[in-house]
Amino acid sequence: MTAIRTAIGLMSGTSLDGIDVALVRTDGEAVVERGPSMGRPYDVAFRRRLQGALDTARTIGERAERPGDLAEIERELTLRHAGAVREFLAQNGLEASGIDVIGFHGQTVLHRPDAGLTVQLGDGGLLARETGIDVVCDMRANDMAHGGQGAPLIPAYHAALAAGLSGAGAKAVVFVNIGGISNITFIGSGGGIVAYDSGPGNTLIDQWVEAHAGIPYDQGGMIASEGRVDPALAERYLSHAFFSDPVRRSLDRNDFRPPEGAEASLEDGARTLAHVTAAAILRSARHLPERPKLYVVCGGGRLNRVIMGDLAALAEVEGAEVVAAEAIGLDGDSMEAEAWAYLAVRSLRGLPLTFPGTTGVKAPVTGGIVRKAASAG
């Protein structure tokens, strides 16, 4: 019988809003026992440093390069993750000795799949040393070394969750993660898995409202709810070749850029970009092998009622239902962090993290680098 491991997952996504922490007990296959979770937001000053890191990282040509202040930011980011782990353990009455492994995503600052290049800031050895827990990090690189796009990695976890849904095997289900970039995982009625990035998520809206209102995001879609969709501006995004290209590819945060300042009012810009986020998901779903009947939405975008309203309306036309993860007993905030815990256990067991139908890799491959707490240095 395969041992059940207790794992903590750490996720810092493209929205740059903070660290999500979650605990999962799993064998890395069918057994998934979801535990407590926690979010630790970044302060405004550090969030701006991460935004600056995205610009600095554009000059990187090799994964190990850390131009400018990236090495300093990487260290601070890692120490913040270590602090989040300590806080999480204390909050839940847990000891480091009771945790088998940490799955550490780090912060993506550059993702160029066509060049086989992906860079996540985060020092796994330092995290292991600071927490006293073994760490699995750098889980995207091996996929890219074998011809994959390096994303998305979460489908293996989505498939495990879908297997536990009542009646999931009878209909096609799509898990939608609306983070900075949106991605979808399709689990067909026969169990087949297809996954890919589906388009811009919260990134464009966040950049728009920060530039024009000085706030980091449109909480609940309040700003968007006061505006109107600009059809021409929306179509400019939705006519992008990304949506019609039969070859699905992974996106970088900078592949789509927010409108110029004079192109729309604050409210109309936010409303239009919310519509683009929803419509992009449905346009990308056209490439799936089967029409989905259920969309399960997780990530911060599910809290934007305008995005969710548009997504539900568009899906209804196609005979599909849209629900937030919580409606079926899951946690839409912690799902990515849970996935990273699950993937860390799969990595320890040498099980595949990615598949031809998820990243385009040539054959299923495992990934990740293990940093032992006892030898981290």
Secondary structure, DSSP 4 states (H G I P E B T S, - for coil): -PPPEEEEEEEE-TT--EEEEEEEEE-SSS-EEEEEEEEEEPPHHHHHHHHHHHHHGGG--STT--TTTHHHHHHHHHHHHHHHHHHHHHHTT--GGG--EEEEEEEEEEEEGGGTEEEEE--HHHHHHHHTS-EEE--SHHHHHTT------THHHHHHHHHTSTTGGGS-EEEEEESSEEEEEEE-TTS-EEEEEEEE-SHHHHHHHHHHHS-SS-GGGTTGGGS---HHHHHHHHTSHHHH-SS-----GGGS-PPPGGGS-HHHHHHHHHHHHHHHHHHHHTTSSS--SEEEEESGGGG-HHHHHHHHHHHHHTT-EEEEGGGGT--TTTHHHHHHHHHHHHHHTT--SB-HHHH--SS-B---EEE-TTT--
